[in-house]
Amino acid sequence: MSKFKTVKKVGEGFFKEKGSKFLGFVYPCLSEEEAKKKLIQLRKEHNLAVHVCYAFRFGADKKQFRASDDGEPSNSAGPPILGQIQSFDLTNVLVAVVRYYGGTNLGVGGLVHAYRIAAKEAILNTEIIDDEDKKELFISFSYSQMPSVMKYVKGNNCQVLEQDFNEDCFLKLSYPVSNSSFLKELELIAQIQKRD
């Protein structure tokens, strides 16, 4: 259950109806805190927009999610956006739709359609990838161990999050939870000291 589908990068979509413009955005996102920061930035960039509606979903189990209508009629914006996340079976994403009001009310049905299409277009304009839950690891090792450690890290689907090669060598890594043998093998290769 640690594997899932998500987006690789930001995607944007657009829908226009009776003068109102709906700008869709999808972001790879790992937490509610990160989502809130992205929404604050989006509101700053679109400070003349009347609504910034959104939905997000996190975790391989897809149990953490939220949808917001941001002042639109109840269930006319957030749930249709969340519906697109569910339709594409995505997680670890934030999808937001910015609305610039065009002077004509669209009605609940029109709003549901507009928010759904803008969200869908944003998702279609990015790359959907397979991913899985990851764990983080802090390691330190000597300069003489660096070639073997780096070769092993690169060959085992790890991502280097931080590195420091001043006095001792230090790495903060992210590795897939499915690679359970990774840690033991790495310790054998480099006599690594784990650090919390």
C-alpha positions as CSV (number, residue, x, y, z in Angstrom):
1,M,0.0,0.0,0.0
2,S,3.0,2.4,0.0
3,K,2.8,3.0,-3.8
4,F,0.6,5.6,-5.4
5,K,0.1,8.0,-8.3
6,T,1.0,11.7,-8.0
7,V,2.2,14.6,-10.2
8,K,5.8,15.3,-11.0
9,K,5.4,19.1,-11.4
10,V,3.0,22.0,-11.5
11,G,0.3,21.9,-14.1
12,E,-2.1,24.7,-15.2
13,G,-5.6,24.7,-16.7
14,F,-8.0,27.3,-17.9
15,F,-11.8,27.5,-18.4
16,K,-13.9,30.5,-19.3
17,E,-17.7,30.8,-18.9
18,K,-19.9,34.0,-19.3
19,G,-16.9,36.3,-18.6
20,S,-15.7,34.4,-15.6
21,K,-12.2,33.0,-15.8
22,F,-11.2,29.8,-13.9
23,L,-7.5,29.2,-13.6
24,G,-6.6,25.7,-12.5
25,F,-3.4,24.7,-10.7
26,V,-2.1,21.3,-9.6
27,Y,1.0,21.1,-7.3
28,P,3.0,18.1,-6.0
29,C,2.5,18.6,-2.2
30,L,3.4,16.5,0.9
31,S,1.5,18.1,3.8
32,E,-1.3,20.4,4.7
33,E,1.2,23.0,5.9
34,E,2.9,23.0,2.5
35,A,-0.6,23.3,0.8
36,K,-1.4,26.3,3.0
37,K,1.8,28.0,2.0
38,K,1.1,27.4,-1.7
39,L,-2.4,28.8,-1.3
40,I,-1.1,31.9,0.4
41,Q,1.3,32.5,-2.5
42,L,-1.5,31.9,-5.0
43,R,-3.8,34.4,-3.3
44,K,-0.9,37.0,-3.4
45,E,-0.3,36.4,-7.1
46,H,-4.1,36.6,-7.9
47,N,-5.1,39.3,-5.3
48,L,-8.0,40.5,-7.6
49,A,-9.6,37.1,-7.8
50,V,-12.9,36.6,-6.0
51,H,-12.3,33.0,-5.0
52,V,-9.5,30.5,-4.6
53,C,-11.2,27.1,-4.2
54,Y,-9.1,24.0,-3.6
55,A,-8.8,20.4,-2.6
56,F,-5.9,18.3,-1.5
57,R,-5.2,14.6,-0.7
58,F,-2.2,13.1,1.1
59,G,-0.7,9.7,1.9
60,A,-0.5,6.4,0.1
61,D,-3.7,5.4,2.0
62,K,-5.4,8.6,0.6
63,K,-7.2,9.1,3.9
64,Q,-6.1,12.7,4.5
65,F,-8.1,15.1,2.3
66,R,-10.0,18.4,2.3
67,A,-12.0,20.5,-0.1
68,S,-12.9,24.2,0.2
69,D,-15.6,26.2,-1.6
70,D,-14.0,29.5,-0.4
71,G,-17.3,31.4,-0.4
72,E,-18.9,29.8,-3.4
73,P,-22.2,28.1,-2.9
74,S,-21.9,24.9,-0.8
75,N,-20.4,21.9,-2.7
76,S,-20.1,23.9,-6.0
77,A,-16.3,24.2,-6.1
78,G,-14.2,22.1,-3.6
79,P,-16.0,18.8,-4.1
80,P,-15.8,18.9,-7.9
81,I,-12.0,19.7,-7.6
82,L,-11.6,16.8,-5.1
83,G,-13.6,14.6,-7.6
84,Q,-10.9,15.2,-10.2
85,I,-8.1,14.2,-7.8
86,Q,-10.1,11.0,-7.1
87,S,-10.9,10.4,-10.8
88,F,-7.2,10.5,-11.7
89,D,-6.4,8.4,-8.5
90,L,-3.9,11.0,-7.2
91,T,-2.5,11.7,-3.8
92,N,0.1,14.0,-2.4
93,V,-1.4,16.8,-4.5
94,L,-3.0,20.2,-4.1
95,V,-5.4,21.3,-6.8
96,A,-6.6,25.0,-6.7
97,V,-8.9,26.9,-9.0
98,V,-8.7,30.7,-9.0
99,R,-11.9,32.5,-10.2
100,Y,-12.1,35.9,-11.7
101,Y,-15.8,36.9,-11.7
102,G,-17.2,38.0,-15.0
103,G,-20.4,39.7,-13.9
104,T,-22.8,36.9,-14.6
105,N,-23.9,34.3,-12.0
106,L,-23.4,30.7,-13.3
107,G,-25.7,28.9,-10.9
108,V,-24.5,25.9,-8.9
109,G,-24.6,23.5,-11.9
110,G,-22.5,26.0,-14.0
111,L,-20.0,26.4,-11.1
112,V,-19.6,22.7,-10.6
113,H,-18.9,22.3,-14.3
114,A,-16.4,25.2,-14.4
115,Y,-14.4,24.1,-11.4
116,R,-14.3,20.5,-12.5
117,I,-13.1,21.4,-16.0
118,A,-10.4,23.8,-14.7
119,A,-9.1,21.2,-12.3
120,K,-9.1,18.5,-14.9
121,E,-7.2,20.7,-17.4
122,A,-4.5,21.5,-14.8
123,I,-4.1,17.7,-14.1
124,L,-4.0,16.9,-17.9
125,N,-1.3,19.5,-18.3
126,T,1.2,17.9,-16.0
127,E,3.0,14.5,-15.8
128,I,1.4,11.8,-13.6
129,I,4.0,9.5,-12.1
130,D,4.1,6.4,-9.9
131,D,5.7,7.0,-6.5
132,E,5.8,5.5,-3.0
133,D,6.1,6.5,0.6
134,K,9.6,7.4,1.7
135,K,11.6,7.5,4.9
136,E,14.4,9.9,5.7
137,L,17.8,8.9,7.0
138,F,20.8,10.8,8.4
139,I,24.2,9.3,7.8
140,S,27.8,10.3,8.3
141,F,31.0,8.6,7.0
142,S,34.6,9.3,6.2
143,Y,36.0,10.8,3.0
144,S,37.6,7.4,2.1
145,Q,34.1,5.8,2.2
146,M,32.5,8.5,-0.1
147,P,32.9,6.8,-3.5
148,S,31.3,3.5,-2.3
149,V,28.5,5.3,-0.4
150,M,27.6,7.6,-3.2
151,K,27.6,4.8,-5.8
152,Y,25.3,2.8,-3.5
153,V,23.0,5.7,-2.8
154,K,22.6,6.5,-6.6
155,G,22.0,2.9,-7.4
156,N,19.2,2.4,-4.9
157,N,16.6,5.0,-5.9
158,C,17.6,7.4,-3.1
159,Q,17.3,11.2,-3.1
160,V,19.9,13.3,-1.4
161,L,18.0,16.0,0.6
162,E,21.0,17.6,2.2
163,Q,24.8,17.2,2.1
164,D,27.8,18.5,4.0
165,F,31.4,17.5,3.2
166,N,33.3,19.9,5.5
167,E,34.8,18.0,8.4
168,D,33.1,14.6,8.2
169,C,30.8,13.6,5.3
170,F,27.1,14.0,6.1
171,L,24.0,13.1,4.0
172,K,20.3,13.4,4.6
173,L,18.6,10.9,2.4
174,S,15.1,9.9,1.3
175,Y,14.6,6.3,0.3
176,P,11.5,4.2,-0.7
177,V,9.9,2.2,2.2
178,S,9.8,-0.9,-0.1
179,N,13.6,-0.9,-0.1
180,S,13.8,-2.4,3.4
181,S,17.2,-4.1,2.8
182,F,18.7,-0.7,1.9
183,L,19.8,0.3,5.4
184,K,21.5,-2.9,6.4
185,E,23.4,-3.1,3.1
186,L,24.5,0.5,3.4
187,E,25.8,0.0,6.9
188,L,27.8,-3.0,5.7
189,I,29.4,-1.0,2.9
190,A,30.3,2.1,4.8
191,Q,30.1,1.5,8.6
192,I,27.6,4.3,8.8
193,Q,26.7,6.2,11.9
194,K,23.0,7.0,11.9
195,R,22.1,10.5,13.3
196,D,18.6,11.7,14.4
